[in-house]
């Protein structure tokens, strides 16, 4: 083929090392030689504390990493035996000063992008490794594959006593897509707890795995997928993800807007929300210890 001289060049996309550095406060990332990337949520090396900064970072991470052509699979997990529990009060404090701007930019926009980018913008297979107890389990369960540690307890906290928060930020999409309808309604409307065994029973995860073998099993699944043809693997991912894409288009914007409307009606602030650790009964069972003060 003759040499070609084009008028323009490709826009440079950040490479993996740049992406890893960019997101290091929120995610610890490692990449195998075959392009399998593990993304682990953390707060100063320990279990996650839910912040507006992380809320913003998740969607950006999925977009950059999921569109990177050297990334072939993403394993998404947490640190220790805690998934998402406490809100960092100082981080969410701006909601009290400017509720409209905060709830639009950091909740409605960032909250939707967390889900949209994982489903719409990520070109490679994803595996959620639900490694701890807590809420926001859609971050793992809406991955293409999902496994869970056998000793966790999870819930959706939106409707728990002491909150006035409609479950419309994507958790309803997750529950209604994966669970039988009656069970989805029950757990969304009551905030009832689920064990790992119940997650398996209701179709939220495909396997439950002893904690000490959790990441070994994740890499076994990665090996299985990476043995496949690259183009076929990526294209098949988009085919099996179609139900999620349709549900997100039909469901997310209106439901998220409803949640924000409810928050304005109740004048509720995230910085004042109660800890899920008390509801879960795991406050004294955190390993490693949670960074910072638990309210």
SVG drawing of the C-alpha trace seen along z (x, -y; Angstrom):
<svg xmlns="http://www.w3.org/2000/svg" viewBox="-45 -28 50 48">
<polyline fill="none" stroke="black" stroke-width="0.4" points="0.0,0.0 1.3,-3.4 2.3,-5.8 -0.6,-8.1 -0.3,-11.6 -3.5,-12.7 -4.5,-16.2 -5.0,-15.4 -3.9,-13.0 -5.8,-11.0 -6.6,-12.8 -4.4,-11.3 -6.3,-9.2 -4.7,-8.9 -2.7,-5.6 -3.3,-3.3 -0.6,-4.7 -2.0,-8.2 -5.5,-6.9 -4.2,-5.1 -2.5,-8.2 -5.5,-10.4 -7.9,-8.3 -5.5,-7.0 -7.3,-8.8 -10.5,-6.8 -9.4,-3.6 -6.4,-1.3 -5.8,0.0 -3.7,2.9 -3.5,4.3 -2.3,7.7 -0.3,8.1 -3.4,9.3 -5.4,6.1 -7.5,7.3 -7.8,4.3 -8.8,4.5 -10.3,1.4 -10.7,1.3 -12.6,-1.4 -10.9,-2.7 -10.5,-5.7 -6.9,-6.3 -6.2,-2.6 -9.1,-1.4 -12.8,-0.7 -14.7,-3.2 -16.4,-6.3 -19.0,-7.7 -18.1,-11.2 -19.1,-13.7 -15.6,-13.4 -16.0,-9.6 -19.5,-10.2 -17.9,-12.3 -15.0,-10.0 -16.8,-6.8 -18.4,-7.9 -15.2,-9.5 -13.3,-6.3 -15.7,-4.0 -15.5,-6.4 -11.7,-6.6 -10.9,-3.1 -13.8,-1.5 -12.9,-3.2 -9.2,-2.6 -8.1,-0.3 -5.5,1.5 -8.1,2.4 -9.7,5.8 -11.8,6.4 -12.6,4.6 -12.9,6.2 -14.6,3.7 -14.5,4.3 -14.1,2.8 -11.7,2.8 -12.1,5.1 -15.6,6.3 -17.3,3.0 -18.9,1.9 -20.7,-1.5 -21.9,-2.6 -21.1,-6.0 -21.5,-9.4 -18.5,-11.7 -20.3,-14.6 -17.7,-17.3 -17.8,-16.2 -21.6,-16.5 -21.8,-19.7 -22.1,-22.0 -25.6,-20.6 -26.7,-22.6 -25.3,-25.8 -26.5,-25.4 -28.9,-22.5 -30.0,-23.2 -26.6,-23.3 -25.3,-20.4 -28.3,-18.2 -28.0,-18.9 -24.3,-18.7 -23.2,-16.2 -26.3,-14.0 -28.4,-14.1 -25.6,-14.4 -22.8,-12.5 -25.2,-9.9 -26.6,-9.2 -23.2,-9.1 -22.0,-6.4 -24.5,-4.0 -24.7,-5.4 -20.9,-5.1 -20.7,-1.6 -23.5,-0.4 -23.2,-2.6 -19.6,-3.8 -17.6,-0.7 -16.6,1.5 -15.2,4.5 -16.7,7.2 -17.1,6.1 -17.1,8.3 -18.4,6.9 -16.9,8.5 -19.2,7.6 -16.7,7.8 -18.4,6.2 -21.6,5.3 -23.4,2.1 -25.6,0.3 -25.1,-0.9 -24.7,2.7 -25.8,1.8 -22.1,0.7 -21.3,4.4 -24.6,6.1 -25.0,4.1 -21.7,5.3 -21.9,8.1 -20.9,10.7 -21.1,10.5 -19.9,12.6 -20.1,12.0 -18.3,12.9 -20.3,15.4 -20.3,13.5 -21.8,10.1 -25.1,8.4 -26.5,5.7 -29.5,3.5 -30.9,0.5 -31.1,-2.3 -33.3,-4.8 -36.5,-4.1 -35.1,-3.3 -36.5,-5.2 -34.7,-8.5 -34.4,-9.1 -36.8,-10.6 -35.0,-9.4 -36.8,-7.8 -34.9,-4.8 -34.4,-6.3 -30.7,-6.6 -30.2,-3.4 -30.7,-0.9 -34.4,-0.5 -33.1,0.3 -30.8,2.9 -33.4,4.6 -36.3,4.5 -34.1,5.9 -32.6,8.8 -35.0,9.7 -38.5,11.1 -40.8,8.1 -42.3,8.9 -38.9,9.3 -37.6,6.1 -40.5,4.1 -40.1,5.5 -36.4,4.7 -36.7,1.2 -39.7,0.2 -38.7,1.7 -34.9,1.4 -34.8,5.0 -31.4,6.8 -30.2,9.5 -27.6,12.1 -25.2,13.4 -27.4,16.5 -30.5,14.4 -28.6,12.4 -27.8,15.7 -31.4,16.9 -32.9,13.7 -30.5,13.6 -28.5,10.6 -25.2,12.5 -24.1,15.6 -22.0,17.1 -21.1,16.7 -17.5,17.4 -15.7,17.9 -14.0,14.5 -10.5,15.9 -11.1,17.2 -13.0,14.3 -10.3,12.6 -8.9,16.0 -12.4,16.8 -12.5,13.4 -9.3,14.0 -10.5,17.5 -13.5,15.9 -11.1,13.4 -9.0,16.2 -12.0,17.9 -13.1,14.7 -9.6,13.8 -9.2,17.1 -11.9,16.0 -11.5,14.1 -11.0,10.4 -13.5,8.9 -16.1,11.5 -15.8,11.0 -16.2,7.3 -19.1,7.5 -20.9,10.2 -20.6,7.9 -22.7,5.3 -25.3,7.9 -25.8,9.2 -25.9,5.7 -28.8,4.6 -31.5,5.2 -29.5,2.9 -29.2,0.2 -32.9,0.3 -33.8,0.1 -31.4,-2.8 -33.0,-4.8 -36.5,-4.0 -36.0,-4.3 -33.1,-6.3 -33.7,-10.0 -37.3,-10.1 -36.6,-8.1 -33.6,-10.1 -35.5,-13.3 -38.3,-11.9 -35.7,-11.2 -34.4,-14.8 -37.9,-16.2 -38.5,-14.1 -35.4,-15.4 -36.5,-19.0 -39.9,-18.2 -38.2,-16.8 -35.3,-19.3 -33.0,-16.3 -29.2,-16.6 -26.9,-13.7 -24.4,-15.0 -27.0,-14.2 -27.9,-10.7 -27.4,-7.9 -24.7,-5.3 -25.7,-2.0 -23.3,-0.2 -25.9,-0.4 -28.7,0.9 -26.5,3.8 -25.2,4.7 -21.6,4.7 -20.2,1.7 -17.8,3.7 -16.9,6.1 -15.0,3.9 -11.8,5.3 -9.7,3.2 -11.0,0.4 -13.0,-2.4 -10.9,-5.5 -12.3,-8.6 -15.1,-9.0 -18.3,-6.9 -21.4,-8.9"/>
</svg>
